[in-house]
Amino acid sequence: MKKKIFALMMVALLCILTFFGCGNSQYGEQVDIEIGDDYFIATINNILDNFDDFYGQTVRMRGVFFVHGTNPTFRMVARENTACCGLVGLLVEGLAESEYPEGDSWVEVIGTLGRFEISETSFMGIRLSSINVVDEEPGQRFVSH
């Protein structure tokens, strides 16, 4: 029963995001999915669990830009999960090295959901068309839902 309720909530969330949370960004690019503070973890989990359904859609997301300490090709836009598991977000790639900001910067990214390879391993994430540093923290760094 709980799984059915959760599934219905995810479908409702997807509909809300698709029909009300989308539109043109301040940079003029049309987006299909907007990932913000509300239901950040649930939205990311829904995308990752049902990636084939979202593949190729354009996404706009605000979060903190992280670079993996030992492998700088692992870049992620994420938030920190207060409940468990550290970071929740999506890997990003597709720009020239000089276009990425410093780690731990608040950013807004726009790109297409797709698969790409890092160190001969396939990952799901965002192939970026833009990444912009946001001067003020636009949302909650720590999220619980």
C-alpha positions in Angstrom: 0.0 0.0 0.0 2.8 2.4 0.9 4.5 1.7 -2.4 1.3 2.6 -4.3 0.9 5.8 -2.4 4.6 6.7 -3.0 4.2 5.9 -6.7 1.1 8.1 -6.9 2.9 10.9 -5.2 5.8 10.6 -7.6 3.5 10.8 -10.6 1.7 13.8 -9.1 5.1 15.5 -8.5 6.2 14.8 -12.0 3.0 16.3 -13.4 3.5 19.4 -11.2 7.1 19.8 -12.3 6.3 19.2 -15.9 3.3 21.5 -16.2 3.9 24.2 -13.6 7.6 24.2 -12.8 8.9 24.5 -16.4 9.5 27.3 -18.7 12.2 29.6 -20.0 15.2 30.3 -17.8 16.7 33.7 -17.4 19.2 32.5 -20.0 16.5 31.9 -22.6 16.7 28.1 -22.8 13.5 26.1 -22.7 13.5 23.4 -19.9 11.3 20.3 -19.4 12.1 19.7 -15.7 12.9 22.2 -12.9 14.7 20.8 -9.9 14.5 23.2 -6.9 14.2 23.1 -3.1 10.9 21.3 -3.0 11.1 17.5 -3.1 14.8 17.7 -4.3 15.7 14.2 -3.2 12.4 12.7 -4.4 12.8 14.3 -7.8 16.5 13.2 -8.2 15.5 9.6 -7.1 12.6 9.6 -9.5 14.8 10.6 -12.4 17.5 8.0 -11.5 15.0 5.2 -10.9 13.2 5.9 -14.2 16.0 7.3 -16.3 14.8 6.0 -19.6 11.5 8.0 -19.2 13.5 11.2 -18.7 16.4 10.6 -21.1 16.9 13.5 -23.5 14.8 16.0 -21.5 16.2 19.4 -20.7 16.6 20.1 -17.0 17.4 23.2 -14.9 18.8 22.6 -11.5 20.2 24.7 -8.7 22.6 23.2 -6.2 26.2 23.1 -5.0 28.9 22.2 -7.5 31.1 19.5 -6.1 34.3 18.0 -7.5 35.5 14.6 -6.3 38.8 15.0 -4.4 40.7 12.2 -6.0 39.1 12.2 -9.5 38.4 15.7 -10.8 36.5 14.4 -13.8 33.7 13.4 -11.3 31.7 16.6 -11.1 28.3 16.8 -9.5 25.6 19.4 -8.8 23.9 18.3 -5.5 22.6 19.1 -2.1 23.5 17.5 1.2 21.1 15.0 2.6 20.3 15.4 6.3 19.0 11.9 6.7 21.7 9.7 5.2 24.0 9.1 2.3 25.8 12.4 2.0 25.2 14.1 -1.4 22.1 13.8 -3.5 22.4 15.1 -7.0 23.4 14.4 -10.6 26.8 14.1 -12.2 27.5 16.7 -14.8 29.8 16.9 -17.9 30.1 18.4 -21.3 31.9 21.7 -20.9 35.6 22.7 -21.3 37.6 22.4 -18.2 38.0 26.2 -17.9 34.2 26.7 -17.9 33.6 24.9 -14.6 33.5 27.0 -11.4 35.4 26.3 -8.2 34.1 23.4 -6.1 31.6 24.3 -3.4 30.0 27.0 -5.5 26.2 27.5 -5.7 25.3 27.1 -9.4 22.4 26.9 -11.8 22.9 24.4 -14.5 20.9 23.7 -17.7 21.5 20.6 -19.8 20.1 17.4 -21.2 19.7 14.2 -19.3 21.8 11.5 -20.8 24.4 8.8 -20.3 28.2 9.4 -20.5 31.4 7.7 -19.6 33.9 8.6 -16.9 36.9 6.4 -16.5 35.3 3.7 -18.7 32.2 3.5 -16.6 28.8 4.6 -17.8 26.8 7.1 -15.7 23.5 8.9 -15.9 23.6 12.6 -15.5 23.3 16.0 -17.1 25.2 16.9 -20.3 25.6 20.6 -19.7 24.7 23.5 -22.0 25.4 26.1 -19.3 26.6 26.5 -15.8 26.3 29.8 -13.9 27.5 30.7 -10.5 24.8 32.0 -8.3 26.0 34.8 -6.0 23.6 34.3 -3.2 22.5 30.9 -1.9 19.2 30.3 -3.7 18.0 27.5 -1.6 18.7 25.0 1.1 22.1 23.3 1.1 20.8 20.6 3.4 17.6 18.8 2.3 15.6 16.0 3.8 12.9 15.3 1.1 
